[in-house]
Amino acid sequence: MAREAGELGPCDDAPACVKEVLDELFSGPVGDLNEAIPEGALLNGVRIEAGTAVVDVNRNFVDELPPGGSSEMMAVYSIVNTICINFPQISRVKLTVEGEGKTVLPHVDLSDPFSADYSLESLPVPSTPGVPAKPSNPKTSKGTP
């Protein structure tokens, strides 16, 4: 998983701002990065509840995921990390599928909210040969805001 930068205009409504950022994520990468969100997955809505973003996706998010735990983790944490890095007031993300809050993927249980986990990200490619790249953010542990 790697970050891709983008620019959006100013926004004053937190749920609308989160939705705008996620719409960009769901539209796929601009560069040569692999898609994290399955094709056909749509964002149904976003609401904020006491520092937790509740993100509702359509059934295609689950049905179109490639098999395997790593593709599930990449899809889930691309949403979670995108929100948490762009909106510091949000420390956790709860994913629901068609409004159902107790969805369990084959390898990932979506029943509880997730905190960001930047350790899943790829390190940036060094710009100078022989000089190791440094992570752009400190690692956080799952379960800590």
C-alpha positions as CSV (number, residue, x, y, z in Angstrom):
1,M,0.0,0.0,0.0
2,A,1.3,3.4,-0.9
3,R,0.1,7.0,-0.6
4,E,-1.0,9.0,-3.6
5,A,-1.3,12.8,-3.2
6,G,-4.2,14.8,-4.5
7,E,-5.7,18.3,-3.9
8,L,-9.3,19.1,-3.1
9,G,-10.9,22.5,-2.5
10,P,-11.8,23.9,1.0
11,C,-14.6,22.1,2.8
12,D,-16.4,23.1,6.0
13,D,-18.6,20.1,6.7
14,A,-16.6,17.1,8.1
15,P,-18.8,14.3,6.8
16,A,-19.0,15.9,3.3
17,C,-15.2,16.5,3.4
18,V,-14.5,12.8,4.3
19,K,-16.9,11.7,1.6
20,E,-15.1,13.9,-1.0
21,V,-11.7,12.4,-0.1
22,L,-13.1,8.9,-0.2
23,D,-14.8,9.5,-3.5
24,E,-11.3,10.2,-4.9
25,L,-9.9,7.0,-3.3
26,F,-12.8,5.0,-4.7
27,S,-12.2,6.4,-8.2
28,G,-8.8,4.6,-8.2
29,P,-5.2,5.6,-8.4
30,V,-4.0,8.3,-10.8
31,G,-0.5,6.8,-11.3
32,D,0.8,3.3,-11.6
33,L,-0.3,2.1,-8.2
34,N,-2.6,-0.9,-7.8
35,E,-6.2,-0.3,-7.0
36,A,-7.0,-0.9,-3.3
37,I,-10.8,-0.6,-3.6
38,P,-12.5,-3.2,-5.8
39,E,-14.1,-2.0,-9.0
40,G,-17.8,-1.5,-8.6
41,A,-17.5,-0.6,-4.9
42,L,-19.4,2.5,-4.1
43,L,-19.5,4.8,-1.1
44,N,-23.1,5.0,0.2
45,G,-22.5,7.6,2.9
46,V,-20.3,8.9,5.8
47,R,-21.2,10.2,9.2
48,I,-19.1,11.2,12.2
49,E,-19.9,10.0,15.7
50,A,-17.7,11.2,18.5
51,G,-14.3,11.0,16.7
52,T,-15.3,7.9,14.7
53,A,-16.1,8.0,11.0
54,V,-18.8,5.6,10.0
55,V,-18.4,4.7,6.4
56,D,-21.1,2.8,4.6
57,V,-20.2,1.0,1.3
58,N,-22.2,-1.0,-1.1
59,R,-22.2,-4.8,-1.3
60,N,-19.8,-4.8,-4.3
61,F,-17.1,-3.7,-1.8
62,V,-17.3,-7.2,-0.3
63,D,-18.4,-9.2,-3.4
64,E,-15.7,-7.9,-5.8
65,L,-12.7,-8.1,-3.4
66,P,-10.0,-10.3,-4.8
67,P,-9.6,-13.4,-2.6
68,G,-7.1,-13.3,0.3
69,G,-6.4,-11.5,3.5
70,S,-3.9,-9.0,2.1
71,S,-6.4,-7.6,-0.5
72,E,-9.0,-7.3,2.3
73,M,-6.5,-5.5,4.6
74,M,-5.4,-3.2,1.8
75,A,-9.0,-2.2,1.0
76,V,-10.0,-1.7,4.6
77,Y,-6.8,0.2,5.6
78,S,-6.7,2.3,2.5
79,I,-10.1,3.7,3.7
80,V,-9.1,3.9,7.4
81,N,-5.6,5.4,6.9
82,T,-6.9,7.9,4.3
83,I,-9.4,9.2,6.7
84,C,-7.2,9.3,9.8
85,I,-4.2,11.0,8.1
86,N,-6.4,13.7,6.4
87,F,-8.7,14.3,9.4
88,P,-6.8,14.3,12.7
89,Q,-10.0,14.8,14.6
90,I,-11.1,11.3,13.5
91,S,-9.2,8.5,15.3
92,R,-11.3,5.5,14.3
93,V,-13.3,4.3,11.3
94,K,-16.2,1.9,11.4
95,L,-17.1,0.2,8.1
96,T,-20.6,-0.9,7.3
97,V,-21.9,-2.7,4.2
98,E,-25.3,-1.6,3.1
99,G,-25.9,-0.3,6.6
100,E,-25.1,-3.7,8.2
101,G,-22.5,-3.1,11.0
102,K,-21.6,-6.8,11.7
103,T,-20.1,-7.8,8.4
104,V,-17.3,-10.3,8.5
105,L,-15.1,-10.7,5.4
106,P,-13.3,-14.1,5.0
107,H,-10.2,-12.7,6.8
108,V,-11.2,-9.4,8.3
109,D,-14.0,-8.7,10.8
110,L,-15.7,-5.4,10.2
111,S,-17.7,-5.4,13.4
112,D,-15.5,-3.1,15.4
113,P,-14.0,0.3,14.4
114,F,-10.4,0.4,13.1
115,S,-7.6,2.7,14.1
116,A,-5.0,3.7,11.5
117,D,-2.1,1.4,10.9
118,Y,0.6,3.1,8.8
119,S,2.9,0.1,9.1
120,L,1.1,-1.5,6.1
121,E,2.4,1.2,3.8
122,S,5.3,0.7,1.4
123,L,8.3,2.8,2.0
124,P,8.8,5.5,-0.6
125,V,11.5,4.9,-3.2
126,P,14.7,6.7,-2.4
127,S,15.4,9.7,-4.6
128,T,19.2,9.3,-4.3
129,P,20.7,5.9,-5.1
130,G,22.2,4.3,-2.0
131,V,20.3,6.5,0.4
132,P,17.6,4.7,2.3
133,A,14.1,6.2,2.2
134,K,12.5,7.3,5.5
135,P,8.9,6.7,6.3
136,S,6.8,9.8,6.0
137,N,4.8,9.1,9.2
138,P,5.7,7.3,12.4
139,K,4.2,3.9,12.8
140,T,1.2,3.5,15.0
141,S,-0.1,0.3,16.6
142,K,-3.5,-1.0,15.9
143,G,-5.9,-0.1,18.6
144,T,-4.3,3.1,19.6
145,P,-5.7,6.5,18.5
